[in-house]
Amino acid sequence: MNFPVGAVVSKGELPTNVTTIANELGSKKFNGYIVQSVKGEVVEEGVLFFRDGKISACIVECTSFKQTFKGREAVELFLNQTMGKGFFQVIELTRSQVDLVEAFDEILMVREIALKDLPKLIPVKFEDKFKLLSQESNVLDKYGLSGLKKS
């Protein structure tokens, strides 16, 4: 995933308390994003954008299986990632940079997720959402058919 480069304002290891981080960013009217990488059966990456301290866009990607989820659908996966093993960075951007990212891909946009609702959306533990895909891949490998791809 390629997004504008900005100043790294914090970083750390996952799992983390994303509610605390999001509330801090909200109180600061933050513009930028949280980017995280998680290693389960496969490597997943997620980006949660903030515009003026509010959650505004989201994307989650699993490059091993060429799977990308955007918008509201991606938020659940992103929040699941916060409970996995990996790392995160908080990147500060200008409001204009955030607006440009959202303008170029409107499907990323997230509507009406209030920061106060985050605790209800975060799972208790990490669940490898891409596990079924990796199991499917292992079955193909077992029969020497790993070169086959879905069309």
Secondary structure, 3 states (H helix, E strand, C coil): CCCCCCEEEEEEEECCCHHHHHHHHHHCCCCEEEEEEEECCCEEEEEEEEECCEEEEEEEEEHHHCEEEECHHHHHHHHHHCCCCEEEEEEECCHHHHHHHHHHCHHHECCCCCHHHHHHHCCCCCCCCCHHHHHHHHHHHHCCCCCCCCC
